[in-house]
Amino acid sequence: MEPKQVDEFFTRLAALNPAPKTELAFTSPFTLLAAVVLSAQATDASVNRATPALFAVADTPAKMADLGPAGILPFIKTIGLFRTKARNLAALSAMLVEKHGGKVPADRDALQELPGVGRKTASVVLNAVFDQPTIAVDTHVFRVANRTGLAPGKETDEVEDALLKVVPEQWAMGAHHWLILHGRYTCTARLPKCPICPVADLCAYADKATEMPATVTPRAKPAPKPRPKKKAQPSQQRRAAKAQLGKKRRG
Ligand code: SF4
């Protein structure tokens, strides 16, 4: 993609969402770090369902370390790889207490030293908490960067390096979010929504979809059955007339 097109690409995504944010729920640098660690190979929605109860009892590294893997486990059982994540969360919390005074460091090497924290997690934290123009590459960013021709690459690190080179400074802070959200909701892995894509004319993907994915229409409710008509009650007058007739016959 030409530099002018890259600028146009982000101009359009930014116009649609001027202040993009992570969809993970967090209240502090530590809870964001914990949420990002828990979100590996899991959806943000599944993490957001589990973390309110966990953070209610352990929203600092000291409290999380005290909880330990066995105490963390019941809170995150609904998230994939929960056993490993419980161990990592307890260990990284203990390391934050021992080495960083209970604070999340604003340094990539220090972050990546923490158990369960790789390059992607460190990039998300540096961007969301410390306002550093990093561009974490997850599965959505990887797909969008490759399909569009923005920053093609076979490995996530290669794509990240390419993105850092091609994304203009003006868009670097939000690029990670815009690319993630575009991949999550428009440029989806299966059946991308090319016909309504705001950057379709800039995109180099050879297999653009020409039709929108069929939406699942809810089954129509069966029409209510007509109720059997109630037998008409004889009116008072008719009852009275009948009684009168009966009297006459008897008389
Ligand atoms: S045109 Fe299609 S493939 Fe290209 S970015 Fe948009 S949704 Fe993705």
Residues whose N, C-alpha, C, O or C-beta is under 5 A from the ligand:
A	BS01	SF4	R147 T148 T186 C187 P192 K193 C194 C197 V199 A200 C203 Y205 K208
